[in-house]
Amino acid sequence: MADAPENDPARDEALRRFAALVGSVGVKRFAQSLGISTRQINRILAGAQPNPVDRLVRALQSAQPEVGDCVLDYVCQEMGGHFVRTEAFDDATVNAVKECAEAIAAISDGQISELDLKEIREAISALSGLITAFHTQRPDPPPSGSD
């Protein structure tokens, strides 16, 4: 790991995050889940072998943002969530949240009036617009060329 600066805060943070992953289940169980030895895990923790968290972050930083975002979204989906870039929270997002809050407030009394239906339609429309904008900003990554 001679190519990384001695005092690299990003590398230090990645090591801290890797250590948290290992610590959450223990070295032996973590090593078994990766199919590597506990010695390799300990070498990573000691800085003698490359840290996979640091490598992932650097790999994402090296790619085009759209492709990196798709990879992050895949990782997030594997963990039960979705990746959304912070810049995606613009006026459309604020409007969608506002419309949804109004729709929830409108139906919270258990009665649905014509005005409530209008609020619900506006919320659905705002969310649909947000989803469309989100997918427009983040196209699927180009095929890798390997089949």
Residue pairs with C-beta under 8 A, 6 or more apart in sequence:
1 47
1 48
1 49
1 50
4 11
4 54
5 11
10 54
10 57
11 51
11 54
14 51
14 53
14 54
14 57
15 45
15 47
15 51
15 53
15 54
17 53
18 44
18 45
18 51
18 52
18 53
18 54
19 45
21 30
21 53
22 30
22 41
22 45
24 30
25 33
27 38
27 41
27 42
28 38
30 41
31 37
31 38
31 40
31 41
34 41
40 49
43 49
44 50
44 51
44 52
60 68
60 71
60 72
61 68
63 71
66 138
66 139
66 141
67 141
67 142
69 83
69 85
69 138
70 138
70 140
70 141
71 141
72 83
73 82
73 83
73 138
75 83
76 82
76 83
84 134
85 137
85 138
88 133
88 134
88 137
92 126
92 129
92 130
92 133
93 130
95 126
96 123
96 126
96 127
96 129
96 130
98 126
99 119
99 122
99 123
99 125
99 126
99 127
100 123
100 126
100 127
102 119
102 122
102 123
103 116
103 119
103 120
103 122
103 123
105 119
106 112
106 113
106 115
106 116
106 119
106 120
107 116
107 119
107 120
112 120
